[in-house]
Amino acid sequence: MLSEKSRPIIEATLPLVGERLGSITPNFYRRMFAAHPELLDGLFSRANQRNGEQQKALAGSIAAFASHLVQHPDTVPEQVLSRIAHKHASLGITEDQYQIVYKYLFEAIAEELADVITAEIAEAWTEVYWLMADALVKLEKGLYARQANGRMWTPWTVVGKTSAGAGCATFVLEPADDTPATPAVPGQFVSVKVTLPDGLRQCRQYSLSADAESTTRRVFTTKLDDGGEVSPVLHRDVQVGDVLELSNPYGDVTLDDGDGPLVFATAGIGCTPSASALRALANRGSDREVMVLHAEKNLEAWALREQMTADIGRLEGANLQLWLEEPAEGCKTGFMSLQDVDLPANASVYVCGPLPFMKSIRNQAIDAGVPATRIHYEVFGPDLWLASAN
């Protein structure tokens, strides 16, 4: 863990480094991609580079990790590292790539902090970096070892493509070869790789929205993102019969195996992991108490309305509450609020949707007496809250 030599240095310099991370991380990415442009092909998201989200994610994770080490020098933030490791594994990050990141990140740090950096400061931050990198490498090796095959990408044939609500589509795929497939756990995701019109390969993670535990089907539902690059190709170009490259399933925000109450609070396309969980519970004939809370603009926009309402109907202990921005009979109007919701005692709460929505619902759940350890959430795409909300 963090050495006694480095701890006071990190504590003293953390505010300065945190303040300048906003300029350090863009500098780092410019340097790395200039030297290794191949890393943009099928690994790093070009869209997230353009909008600055990737830079924010790196800055947030480094700052959060360093802050944890200062406060708890003998431990690491396991939950944060687990989520990062699952995302990394879904992209096929390898151990040698951490050395590449280190080289260009610390060149950027040296340049941006040239007015204050000393050998001791550089050494202390190097220790922080490798503590984080080594922990992630260990976790990622374990994740790779659990898979039914040793391949990063396997081919799957699109056997179904249907509209699912406003601007959404559901894709059903079957194996295109005989590579053993790993059954997923409801709540997990796969990375989907596509080739863009300019020839660059890009990937994005999508939650499995049904039949997660199957080894012969992969089902995911996507919302068209005009600012992204992967979903437009999926919606516009990919057709039944085409073959896509998919990763093995990953993700640590999954349906628990207990028998206690469950609350799924979702908004928009964030309903996909809860839809997968509901399908699994219905298939098992579960008698667990299940509360489904969902928010949409209107009923027509709800991507998995038919699937979710059918599975709720198959579960004796399930009930549904809807919030719609546009008034509709039998639904609450406006944005979701837990103020008048009687949350079951000892419930596990799963939250998924836009980042502001998740922050709001998480805070409301805590105010309602739900322990933070019982609130689970998944974030797709880079964000600072991933590192700081725990």
MOCORBEL-V351081 format. One record per pair of residues at least 4 apart in sequence whose ideal C-beta (glycine too) atoms are under 8 Angstrom apart, sorted by the first residue. I is the first residue (numbers start at 1). J is the second residue. D is the distance in whole Angstrom. If there is no record, write none. Layout:
BEGIN
i=I j=J d=D
i=I j=J d=D
END
This chain:
BEGIN
i=1 j=69 d=7
i=1 j=73 d=5
i=1 j=74 d=5
i=1 j=75 d=7
i=1 j=76 d=7
i=1 j=131 d=7
i=2 j=6 d=6
i=2 j=7 d=5
i=2 j=10 d=7
i=2 j=69 d=4
i=2 j=70 d=8
i=2 j=73 d=4
i=2 j=127 d=7
i=2 j=128 d=7
i=2 j=131 d=7
i=3 j=7 d=7
i=3 j=127 d=6
i=4 j=73 d=8
i=5 j=9 d=8
i=5 j=124 d=8
i=6 j=10 d=6
i=6 j=123 d=7
i=6 j=124 d=4
i=6 j=127 d=5
i=6 j=128 d=7
i=7 j=11 d=6
i=7 j=69 d=7
i=7 j=70 d=6
i=7 j=73 d=5
i=8 j=12 d=6
i=9 j=13 d=6
i=9 j=120 d=6
i=9 j=121 d=6
i=9 j=124 d=4
i=10 j=14 d=6
i=10 j=66 d=6
i=10 j=69 d=7
i=10 j=70 d=6
i=10 j=124 d=5
i=10 j=125 d=7
i=10 j=128 d=6
i=11 j=70 d=5
i=13 j=17 d=5
i=13 j=116 d=8
i=13 j=121 d=6
i=13 j=124 d=8
i=13 j=125 d=8
i=14 j=18 d=6
i=14 j=63 d=7
i=14 j=66 d=6
i=14 j=67 d=7
i=14 j=70 d=6
i=15 j=19 d=6
i=16 j=20 d=6
i=16 j=113 d=7
i=16 j=116 d=7
i=17 j=21 d=6
i=17 j=24 d=8
i=17 j=63 d=8
i=17 j=66 d=8
i=17 j=109 d=8
i=17 j=113 d=7
i=17 j=125 d=7
i=18 j=59 d=8
i=18 j=63 d=5
i=20 j=24 d=6
i=20 j=112 d=5
i=20 j=113 d=7
i=21 j=25 d=6
i=21 j=59 d=4
i=21 j=62 d=7
i=21 j=63 d=6
i=22 j=26 d=8
i=22 j=55 d=8
i=22 j=59 d=6
i=23 j=27 d=6
i=23 j=112 d=5
i=24 j=28 d=6
i=24 j=59 d=7
i=24 j=105 d=8
i=24 j=108 d=5
i=24 j=109 d=6
i=24 j=112 d=5
i=24 j=113 d=8
i=25 j=29 d=7
i=25 j=55 d=4
i=25 j=56 d=8
i=25 j=58 d=5
i=25 j=59 d=5
i=25 j=108 d=7
i=26 j=30 d=6
i=26 j=52 d=8
i=26 j=55 d=5
i=27 j=31 d=6
i=27 j=108 d=4
i=27 j=111 d=6
i=27 j=112 d=6
i=28 j=32 d=6
i=28 j=58 d=7
i=28 j=101 d=8
i=28 j=104 d=5
i=28 j=105 d=5
i=28 j=107 d=8
i=28 j=108 d=4
i=28 j=109 d=8
i=29 j=33 d=6
i=29 j=49 d=6
i=29 j=54 d=7
i=29 j=55 d=6
i=30 j=34 d=6
i=31 j=35 d=7
i=31 j=104 d=4
i=31 j=107 d=6
i=31 j=108 d=6
i=32 j=36 d=6
i=32 j=39 d=7
i=32 j=100 d=7
i=32 j=101 d=7
i=32 j=104 d=4
i=32 j=105 d=8
i=33 j=37 d=6
i=33 j=39 d=6
i=33 j=40 d=6
i=33 j=44 d=8
i=33 j=49 d=8
i=35 j=104 d=7
i=36 j=100 d=6
i=37 j=41 d=8
i=39 j=43 d=5
i=39 j=44 d=5
i=39 j=97 d=8
i=39 j=100 d=8
i=40 j=44 d=5
i=40 j=46 d=6
i=40 j=49 d=8
i=40 j=200 d=7
i=41 j=200 d=6
i=41 j=201 d=5
i=42 j=193 d=6
i=42 j=201 d=4
i=42 j=202 d=7
i=42 j=203 d=6
i=43 j=91 d=6
i=43 j=92 d=7
i=43 j=93 d=8
i=43 j=203 d=8
i=44 j=48 d=8
i=44 j=49 d=7
i=44 j=54 d=7
i=45 j=49 d=7
i=45 j=54 d=6
i=45 j=202 d=6
i=45 j=203 d=8
i=45 j=204 d=7
i=45 j=229 d=8
i=46 j=50 d=6
i=46 j=200 d=7
i=46 j=202 d=6
i=46 j=229 d=6
i=47 j=51 d=6
i=47 j=202 d=8
i=47 j=227 d=7
i=47 j=228 d=5
i=47 j=229 d=5
i=48 j=52 d=8
i=48 j=53 d=4
i=48 j=54 d=4
i=48 j=57 d=8
i=48 j=381 d=7
i=48 j=382 d=6
i=49 j=54 d=5
i=49 j=55 d=8
i=51 j=227 d=7
i=52 j=56 d=6
i=53 j=57 d=6
i=53 j=381 d=6
i=53 j=382 d=4
i=53 j=383 d=7
i=54 j=58 d=7
i=54 j=382 d=5
i=55 j=59 d=6
i=56 j=60 d=6
i=56 j=382 d=6
i=56 j=383 d=7
i=56 j=384 d=6
i=57 j=61 d=6
i=57 j=382 d=3
i=57 j=383 d=6
i=57 j=384 d=7
i=57 j=386 d=7
i=58 j=62 d=6
i=58 j=382 d=8
i=59 j=63 d=6
i=59 j=384 d=8
i=60 j=64 d=6
i=60 j=382 d=8
i=60 j=383 d=7
i=60 j=384 d=4
i=60 j=386 d=7
i=60 j=387 d=5
i=60 j=388 d=7
i=61 j=65 d=6
i=61 j=80 d=7
i=61 j=84 d=6
i=61 j=132 d=8
i=61 j=386 d=8
i=61 j=387 d=5
i=62 j=66 d=6
i=62 j=128 d=8
i=62 j=129 d=8
i=62 j=132 d=7
i=63 j=67 d=6
i=63 j=387 d=7
i=64 j=68 d=6
i=64 j=77 d=7
i=64 j=80 d=6
i=64 j=387 d=3
i=64 j=388 d=5
i=65 j=69 d=7
i=65 j=76 d=7
i=65 j=77 d=6
i=65 j=80 d=7
i=65 j=81 d=8
i=65 j=128 d=7
i=65 j=131 d=8
i=65 j=132 d=5
i=65 j=387 d=8
i=66 j=70 d=7
i=66 j=125 d=8
i=66 j=128 d=5
i=67 j=71 d=6
i=68 j=72 d=6
i=68 j=75 d=8
i=68 j=76 d=7
i=68 j=77 d=4
i=68 j=80 d=8
i=69 j=73 d=6
i=69 j=76 d=8
i=69 j=128 d=6
i=69 j=131 d=7
i=76 j=81 d=6
i=76 j=131 d=7
i=76 j=132 d=8
i=76 j=135 d=5
i=77 j=81 d=6
i=77 j=387 d=8
i=77 j=390 d=7
i=78 j=82 d=6
i=79 j=83 d=7
i=79 j=390 d=5
i=80 j=84 d=6
i=80 j=386 d=7
i=80 j=387 d=5
i=80 j=390 d=6
i=81 j=85 d=6
i=81 j=132 d=8
i=81 j=135 d=5
i=81 j=136 d=6
i=81 j=139 d=6
i=82 j=86 d=7
i=82 j=139 d=6
i=82 j=252 d=5
i=83 j=87 d=7
i=83 j=252 d=6
i=83 j=253 d=8
i=83 j=379 d=8
i=83 j=386 d=6
i=84 j=88 d=6
i=84 j=136 d=6
i=84 j=386 d=8
i=85 j=89 d=6
i=85 j=136 d=5
i=85 j=139 d=4
i=85 j=140 d=5
i=85 j=143 d=6
i=86 j=90 d=6
i=86 j=143 d=7
i=86 j=250 d=4
i=86 j=251 d=5
i=86 j=252 d=5
i=87 j=91 d=7
i=87 j=205 d=7
i=87 j=250 d=7
i=88 j=93 d=4
i=88 j=136 d=6
i=88 j=140 d=6
i=89 j=93 d=7
i=89 j=140 d=5
i=89 j=143 d=4
i=89 j=144 d=6
i=89 j=247 d=8
i=89 j=248 d=8
i=89 j=250 d=5
i=90 j=189 d=7
i=90 j=190 d=7
i=90 j=191 d=4
i=90 j=205 d=6
i=90 j=247 d=5
i=90 j=248 d=8
i=90 j=250 d=4
i=90 j=251 d=8
i=91 j=191 d=6
i=91 j=203 d=7
i=91 j=247 d=7
i=92 j=152 d=4
i=92 j=153 d=7
i=92 j=247 d=7
i=93 j=97 d=6
i=93 j=140 d=6
i=95 j=137 d=5
i=95 j=141 d=8
i=96 j=100 d=7
i=97 j=101 d=6
i=98 j=102 d=6
i=98 j=133 d=4
i=98 j=136 d=8
i=98 j=137 d=6
i=99 j=103 d=7
i=100 j=104 d=7
i=101 j=105 d=6
i=101 j=133 d=8
i=102 j=106 d=6
i=102 j=126 d=8
i=102 j=129 d=6
i=102 j=130 d=8
i=102 j=133 d=7
i=103 j=107 d=7
i=104 j=108 d=6
i=105 j=109 d=6
i=105 j=129 d=7
i=106 j=110 d=6
i=106 j=122 d=7
i=106 j=125 d=8
i=106 j=126 d=7
i=106 j=129 d=8
i=107 j=111 d=7
i=108 j=112 d=6
i=109 j=113 d=6
i=109 j=117 d=7
i=109 j=122 d=8
i=109 j=125 d=7
i=110 j=114 d=7
i=110 j=117 d=6
i=110 j=122 d=7
i=113 j=117 d=4
i=113 j=121 d=8
i=116 j=121 d=7
i=117 j=121 d=5
i=117 j=122 d=6
i=118 j=122 d=7
i=119 j=123 d=6
i=120 j=124 d=6
i=121 j=125 d=6
i=122 j=126 d=6
i=123 j=127 d=7
i=124 j=128 d=7
i=125 j=129 d=6
i=126 j=130 d=6
i=127 j=131 d=6
i=128 j=132 d=7
i=129 j=133 d=6
i=130 j=134 d=6
i=131 j=135 d=6
i=132 j=136 d=6
i=133 j=137 d=6
i=134 j=138 d=6
i=135 j=139 d=7
i=136 j=140 d=6
i=137 j=141 d=6
i=138 j=142 d=7
i=139 j=143 d=6
i=140 j=144 d=6
i=141 j=145 d=6
i=142 j=146 d=7
i=143 j=147 d=8
i=143 j=250 d=7
i=144 j=150 d=8
i=146 j=182 d=8
i=147 j=182 d=5
i=147 j=248 d=5
i=148 j=180 d=4
i=148 j=181 d=6
i=148 j=182 d=4
i=148 j=215 d=8
i=148 j=248 d=8
i=149 j=154 d=7
i=149 j=179 d=5
i=149 j=180 d=5
i=149 j=181 d=7
i=149 j=182 d=7
i=149 j=248 d=7
i=151 j=179 d=6
i=152 j=247 d=7
i=152 j=248 d=8
i=153 j=193 d=6
i=153 j=245 d=4
i=153 j=246 d=7
i=153 j=247 d=6
i=154 j=175 d=7
i=154 j=176 d=8
i=154 j=177 d=7
i=154 j=179 d=5
i=154 j=181 d=7
i=154 j=245 d=7
i=154 j=246 d=6
i=154 j=248 d=8
i=155 j=175 d=8
i=155 j=176 d=4
i=155 j=177 d=6
i=155 j=179 d=8
i=155 j=243 d=5
i=155 j=244 d=7
i=155 j=245 d=6
i=155 j=246 d=8
i=156 j=173 d=4
i=156 j=174 d=7
i=156 j=175 d=6
i=156 j=176 d=6
i=156 j=218 d=6
i=156 j=243 d=7
i=156 j=244 d=6
i=156 j=245 d=8
i=156 j=246 d=5
i=157 j=173 d=6
i=157 j=174 d=5
i=157 j=175 d=7
i=157 j=176 d=5
i=157 j=241 d=7
i=157 j=242 d=7
i=157 j=243 d=5
i=158 j=171 d=6
i=158 j=172 d=7
i=158 j=173 d=6
i=158 j=238 d=6
i=158 j=239 d=7
i=158 j=240 d=5
i=158 j=241 d=7
i=158 j=242 d=5
i=158 j=243 d=7
i=158 j=244 d=6
i=159 j=172 d=5
i=159 j=173 d=6
i=159 j=174 d=5
i=159 j=240 d=6
i=160 j=170 d=7
i=160 j=171 d=7
i=160 j=172 d=3
i=160 j=240 d=7
i=161 j=169 d=6
i=161 j=170 d=7
i=161 j=171 d=6
i=161 j=172 d=8
i=161 j=238 d=7
i=161 j=239 d=7
i=161 j=240 d=6
i=162 j=169 d=7
i=162 j=170 d=5
i=163 j=168 d=7
i=163 j=169 d=6
i=164 j=168 d=4
i=164 j=169 d=6
i=164 j=170 d=4
i=164 j=221 d=5
i=164 j=303 d=4
i=164 j=304 d=6
i=165 j=300 d=7
i=165 j=301 d=5
i=165 j=302 d=5
i=165 j=303 d=4
i=165 j=304 d=7
i=165 j=305 d=7
i=166 j=297 d=8
i=166 j=300 d=6
i=166 j=301 d=4
i=167 j=223 d=6
i=167 j=224 d=5
i=167 j=301 d=8
i=168 j=221 d=6
i=168 j=222 d=7
i=168 j=223 d=5
i=168 j=224 d=7
i=168 j=269 d=6
i=168 j=303 d=4
i=169 j=221 d=7
i=169 j=222 d=6
i=169 j=224 d=8
i=169 j=234 d=7
i=169 j=235 d=6
i=170 j=209 d=7
i=170 j=219 d=7
i=170 j=220 d=7
i=170 j=221 d=4
i=170 j=303 d=8
i=170 j=304 d=8
i=171 j=219 d=7
i=171 j=220 d=6
i=171 j=221 d=8
i=171 j=222 d=7
i=171 j=234 d=7
i=171 j=238 d=7
i=172 j=217 d=6
i=172 j=218 d=8
i=172 j=219 d=5
i=173 j=217 d=7
i=173 j=218 d=5
i=173 j=219 d=8
i=173 j=244 d=7
i=173 j=246 d=7
i=174 j=216 d=6
i=174 j=217 d=6
i=174 j=218 d=8
i=175 j=179 d=7
i=175 j=181 d=6
i=175 j=216 d=7
i=176 j=243 d=5
i=180 j=215 d=8
i=181 j=215 d=4
i=181 j=216 d=7
i=181 j=248 d=8
i=182 j=215 d=7
i=182 j=248 d=5
i=182 j=249 d=6
i=183 j=212 d=8
i=183 j=213 d=5
i=183 j=214 d=7
i=183 j=215 d=5
i=183 j=249 d=8
i=184 j=188 d=4
i=184 j=190 d=8
i=184 j=208 d=5
i=184 j=212 d=4
i=184 j=213 d=6
i=184 j=249 d=4
i=185 j=212 d=7
i=185 j=213 d=7
i=185 j=249 d=7
i=185 j=251 d=8
i=185 j=254 d=4
i=185 j=255 d=7
i=186 j=208 d=8
i=186 j=212 d=5
i=186 j=213 d=7
i=186 j=254 d=6
i=186 j=255 d=4
i=186 j=273 d=7
i=186 j=276 d=4
i=186 j=277 d=4
i=186 j=279 d=7
i=186 j=280 d=4
i=187 j=207 d=7
i=187 j=212 d=8
i=187 j=251 d=6
i=187 j=253 d=5
i=187 j=254 d=4
i=187 j=255 d=5
i=187 j=273 d=5
i=187 j=276 d=6
i=187 j=277 d=6
i=187 j=350 d=7
i=187 j=378 d=7
i=188 j=207 d=7
i=188 j=208 d=6
i=188 j=212 d=6
i=188 j=249 d=4
i=188 j=250 d=6
i=188 j=251 d=4
i=188 j=254 d=6
i=189 j=205 d=5
i=189 j=206 d=6
i=189 j=207 d=5
i=189 j=208 d=7
i=189 j=220 d=8
i=189 j=249 d=7
i=189 j=250 d=6
i=189 j=251 d=5
i=189 j=273 d=8
i=189 j=378 d=8
i=189 j=380 d=7
i=190 j=205 d=7
i=190 j=206 d=6
i=190 j=208 d=7
i=190 j=218 d=6
i=190 j=220 d=7
i=190 j=246 d=5
i=190 j=247 d=5
i=190 j=248 d=7
i=190 j=249 d=5
i=190 j=250 d=8
i=191 j=203 d=5
i=191 j=204 d=7
i=191 j=205 d=5
i=191 j=246 d=7
i=191 j=247 d=4
i=191 j=250 d=8
i=192 j=203 d=6
i=192 j=204 d=6
i=192 j=205 d=8
i=192 j=206 d=6
i=192 j=220 d=7
i=192 j=230 d=7
i=192 j=234 d=7
i=192 j=244 d=6
i=192 j=245 d=7
i=192 j=246 d=6
i=192 j=247 d=8
i=193 j=201 d=6
i=193 j=202 d=7
i=193 j=203 d=4
i=193 j=244 d=7
i=193 j=245 d=4
i=193 j=246 d=8
i=193 j=247 d=8
i=194 j=201 d=7
i=194 j=202 d=6
i=194 j=203 d=7
i=194 j=230 d=6
i=194 j=233 d=4
i=194 j=234 d=7
i=194 j=237 d=8
i=194 j=238 d=7
i=194 j=244 d=7
i=195 j=199 d=7
i=195 j=200 d=7
i=195 j=201 d=5
i=195 j=233 d=8
i=196 j=200 d=5
i=196 j=201 d=7
i=196 j=202 d=6
i=196 j=229 d=6
i=196 j=233 d=6
i=197 j=233 d=8
i=202 j=229 d=5
i=202 j=230 d=5
i=203 j=230 d=7
i=203 j=247 d=8
i=204 j=228 d=7
i=204 j=230 d=4
i=204 j=231 d=7
i=204 j=380 d=8
i=205 j=250 d=8
i=205 j=380 d=6
i=206 j=220 d=4
i=206 j=221 d=7
i=206 j=222 d=6
i=206 j=272 d=7
i=206 j=380 d=8
i=207 j=220 d=7
i=207 j=221 d=8
i=207 j=251 d=8
i=207 j=272 d=4
i=207 j=273 d=4
i=207 j=276 d=7
i=207 j=352 d=8
i=207 j=378 d=7
i=207 j=380 d=8
i=208 j=212 d=4
i=208 j=218 d=7
i=208 j=219 d=6
i=208 j=220 d=6
i=208 j=249 d=7
i=208 j=272 d=8
i=208 j=273 d=8
i=208 j=276 d=5
i=209 j=219 d=6
i=209 j=220 d=6
i=209 j=221 d=4
i=209 j=272 d=4
i=209 j=273 d=8
i=209 j=275 d=5
i=209 j=276 d=5
i=209 j=304 d=6
i=209 j=307 d=8
i=210 j=219 d=4
i=210 j=275 d=6
i=210 j=276 d=6
i=210 j=279 d=5
i=210 j=307 d=6
i=211 j=217 d=5
i=211 j=218 d=8
i=211 j=219 d=5
i=211 j=276 d=8
i=211 j=279 d=7
i=212 j=249 d=7
i=212 j=276 d=5
i=212 j=279 d=8
i=212 j=280 d=6
i=213 j=280 d=6
i=214 j=218 d=8
i=218 j=246 d=6
i=220 j=272 d=7
i=221 j=269 d=7
i=221 j=272 d=5
i=221 j=275 d=8
i=221 j=303 d=6
i=221 j=304 d=6
i=222 j=231 d=5
i=222 j=234 d=6
i=222 j=235 d=7
i=222 j=269 d=8
i=223 j=231 d=7
i=223 j=268 d=7
i=223 j=269 d=4
i=223 j=303 d=7
i=224 j=231 d=5
i=224 j=232 d=7
i=224 j=235 d=5
i=225 j=230 d=8
i=225 j=231 d=5
i=225 j=232 d=7
i=226 j=232 d=7
i=228 j=232 d=7
i=229 j=233 d=7
i=230 j=234 d=6
i=231 j=235 d=6
i=232 j=236 d=6
i=233 j=237 d=5
i=233 j=238 d=7
i=234 j=238 d=5
i=238 j=242 d=5
i=238 j=244 d=7
i=251 j=378 d=7
i=253 j=273 d=7
i=253 j=350 d=7
i=253 j=376 d=5
i=253 j=377 d=7
i=253 j=378 d=4
i=255 j=262 d=8
i=255 j=276 d=8
i=255 j=277 d=4
i=255 j=280 d=6
i=255 j=281 d=8
i=256 j=260 d=8
i=256 j=348 d=6
i=258 j=348 d=8
i=259 j=288 d=6
i=260 j=288 d=7
i=260 j=346 d=5
i=260 j=347 d=7
i=260 j=348 d=6
i=261 j=288 d=7
i=261 j=289 d=4
i=261 j=290 d=7
i=261 j=291 d=7
i=261 j=344 d=4
i=261 j=345 d=7
i=261 j=346 d=7
i=261 j=347 d=4
i=261 j=348 d=7
i=262 j=277 d=8
i=262 j=281 d=8
i=262 j=288 d=6
i=262 j=289 d=7
i=262 j=290 d=5
i=262 j=291 d=7
i=262 j=347 d=6
i=262 j=348 d=6
i=262 j=350 d=7
i=263 j=290 d=8
i=263 j=291 d=5
i=263 j=293 d=7
i=263 j=343 d=6
i=263 j=344 d=7
i=263 j=347 d=5
i=263 j=348 d=7
i=263 j=349 d=4
i=263 j=350 d=7
i=264 j=274 d=4
i=264 j=277 d=7
i=264 j=278 d=7
i=264 j=290 d=7
i=264 j=291 d=7
i=264 j=292 d=5
i=264 j=293 d=7
i=264 j=294 d=8
i=264 j=350 d=5
i=265 j=293 d=4
i=265 j=294 d=8
i=265 j=336 d=7
i=265 j=338 d=8
i=265 j=349 d=6
i=265 j=350 d=7
i=265 j=351 d=5
i=265 j=352 d=8
i=265 j=353 d=8
i=265 j=361 d=5
i=265 j=365 d=8
i=266 j=270 d=4
i=266 j=271 d=4
i=266 j=273 d=8
i=266 j=274 d=5
i=266 j=293 d=7
i=266 j=294 d=5
i=266 j=295 d=7
i=266 j=351 d=7
i=266 j=352 d=5
i=266 j=353 d=5
i=267 j=271 d=8
i=267 j=294 d=7
i=267 j=295 d=4
i=267 j=296 d=7
i=267 j=336 d=7
i=267 j=352 d=8
i=267 j=353 d=3
i=267 j=354 d=6
i=267 j=357 d=5
i=268 j=295 d=7
i=268 j=296 d=7
i=268 j=301 d=8
i=268 j=303 d=8
i=268 j=353 d=6
i=268 j=354 d=7
i=269 j=303 d=6
i=270 j=274 d=8
i=270 j=352 d=4
i=270 j=353 d=3
i=270 j=354 d=7
i=270 j=357 d=7
i=270 j=358 d=8
i=271 j=275 d=6
i=271 j=294 d=6
i=271 j=302 d=7
i=271 j=303 d=6
i=271 j=304 d=5
i=271 j=308 d=7
i=271 j=352 d=7
i=272 j=276 d=7
i=272 j=303 d=8
i=272 j=304 d=7
i=272 j=352 d=8
i=273 j=277 d=7
i=273 j=350 d=7
i=273 j=352 d=6
i=273 j=378 d=6
i=274 j=278 d=6
i=274 j=292 d=7
i=274 j=294 d=8
i=274 j=308 d=8
i=274 j=350 d=6
i=274 j=352 d=7
i=275 j=279 d=6
i=275 j=304 d=4
i=275 j=307 d=6
i=275 j=308 d=5
i=275 j=311 d=8
i=276 j=280 d=7
i=277 j=281 d=6
i=277 j=350 d=7
i=278 j=282 d=6
i=278 j=290 d=7
i=278 j=292 d=7
i=278 j=307 d=8
i=278 j=308 d=6
i=278 j=311 d=4
i=278 j=312 d=6
i=278 j=315 d=7
i=278 j=318 d=8
i=279 j=283 d=6
i=279 j=307 d=7
i=279 j=311 d=5
i=280 j=284 d=6
i=281 j=286 d=4
i=281 j=288 d=7
i=281 j=290 d=7
i=281 j=311 d=7
i=281 j=315 d=6
i=281 j=318 d=8
i=282 j=286 d=7
i=282 j=311 d=4
i=282 j=314 d=4
i=282 j=315 d=6
i=286 j=290 d=8
i=286 j=315 d=6
i=286 j=317 d=8
i=287 j=316 d=6
i=287 j=317 d=6
i=288 j=315 d=8
i=288 j=317 d=6
i=289 j=317 d=4
i=289 j=318 d=8
i=289 j=344 d=5
i=289 j=347 d=8
i=290 j=312 d=8
i=290 j=315 d=6
i=290 j=317 d=6
i=290 j=318 d=4
i=290 j=319 d=7
i=291 j=318 d=8
i=291 j=319 d=6
i=291 j=321 d=7
i=291 j=341 d=8
i=291 j=343 d=7
i=291 j=344 d=6
i=291 j=347 d=7
i=292 j=308 d=7
i=292 j=312 d=6
i=292 j=318 d=6
i=292 j=319 d=7
i=292 j=320 d=5
i=292 j=321 d=7
i=293 j=321 d=5
i=293 j=323 d=8
i=293 j=336 d=6
i=293 j=338 d=8
i=293 j=341 d=7
i=294 j=302 d=7
i=294 j=308 d=8
i=294 j=320 d=7
i=294 j=321 d=8
i=294 j=322 d=6
i=294 j=323 d=7
i=294 j=336 d=8
i=295 j=322 d=8
i=295 j=323 d=4
i=295 j=324 d=8
i=295 j=335 d=6
i=295 j=336 d=4
i=295 j=353 d=7
i=295 j=357 d=7
i=296 j=301 d=5
i=296 j=302 d=5
i=296 j=322 d=7
i=296 j=323 d=8
i=296 j=324 d=6
i=296 j=325 d=7
i=297 j=301 d=5
i=297 j=324 d=7
i=297 j=325 d=5
i=297 j=326 d=6
i=298 j=324 d=6
i=298 j=325 d=7
i=298 j=326 d=4
i=298 j=328 d=7
i=299 j=305 d=7
i=299 j=322 d=8
i=299 j=324 d=7
i=299 j=328 d=6
i=299 j=331 d=8
i=302 j=308 d=8
i=304 j=308 d=5
i=305 j=309 d=6
i=306 j=310 d=6
i=307 j=311 d=6
i=308 j=312 d=6
i=308 j=320 d=8
i=309 j=313 d=6
i=309 j=320 d=7
i=310 j=314 d=7
i=311 j=315 d=7
i=311 j=318 d=8
i=312 j=318 d=5
i=312 j=319 d=7
i=312 j=320 d=5
i=313 j=318 d=8
i=321 j=332 d=7
i=321 j=341 d=7
i=322 j=328 d=8
i=322 j=330 d=8
i=322 j=331 d=4
i=322 j=332 d=7
i=323 j=331 d=7
i=323 j=332 d=5
i=323 j=333 d=7
i=323 j=334 d=6
i=323 j=335 d=6
i=323 j=336 d=5
i=323 j=337 d=8
i=324 j=328 d=5
i=324 j=331 d=5
i=324 j=332 d=7
i=324 j=333 d=6
i=325 j=333 d=8
i=325 j=334 d=7
i=325 j=335 d=8
i=326 j=333 d=8
i=327 j=331 d=8
i=327 j=333 d=5
i=336 j=357 d=7
i=336 j=360 d=8
i=336 j=361 d=7
i=337 j=341 d=8
i=337 j=364 d=7
i=338 j=343 d=7
i=338 j=361 d=7
i=338 j=364 d=4
i=338 j=365 d=6
i=338 j=368 d=6
i=339 j=364 d=7
i=341 j=368 d=8
i=343 j=347 d=6
i=343 j=349 d=7
i=343 j=365 d=7
i=343 j=368 d=6
i=343 j=369 d=8
i=343 j=370 d=7
i=346 j=374 d=8
i=347 j=370 d=7
i=347 j=374 d=7
i=348 j=374 d=5
i=348 j=376 d=7
i=349 j=365 d=5
i=349 j=370 d=6
i=349 j=374 d=6
i=349 j=375 d=5
i=349 j=376 d=7
i=350 j=376 d=5
i=350 j=377 d=7
i=351 j=357 d=8
i=351 j=358 d=5
i=351 j=361 d=5
i=351 j=362 d=6
i=351 j=365 d=8
i=351 j=375 d=7
i=351 j=376 d=7
i=351 j=377 d=4
i=352 j=358 d=7
i=352 j=377 d=6
i=352 j=378 d=5
i=353 j=357 d=4
i=353 j=358 d=6
i=353 j=361 d=8
i=354 j=358 d=7
i=355 j=359 d=6
i=355 j=379 d=7
i=355 j=383 d=6
i=355 j=385 d=6
i=356 j=360 d=6
i=357 j=361 d=6
i=358 j=362 d=6
i=358 j=377 d=5
i=358 j=379 d=7
i=358 j=385 d=8
i=359 j=363 d=6
i=359 j=385 d=6
i=359 j=389 d=8
i=360 j=364 d=6
i=361 j=365 d=6
i=362 j=366 d=7
i=362 j=375 d=6
i=362 j=377 d=7
i=362 j=389 d=7
i=363 j=367 d=6
i=364 j=368 d=6
i=365 j=370 d=4
i=365 j=375 d=5
i=366 j=370 d=6
i=366 j=371 d=8
i=366 j=372 d=6
i=366 j=375 d=7
i=370 j=374 d=6
i=370 j=375 d=6
i=371 j=375 d=8
i=372 j=390 d=7
i=377 j=389 d=8
i=379 j=383 d=5
i=379 j=385 d=7
i=379 j=386 d=5
i=382 j=386 d=8
i=384 j=388 d=6
i=385 j=389 d=5
END
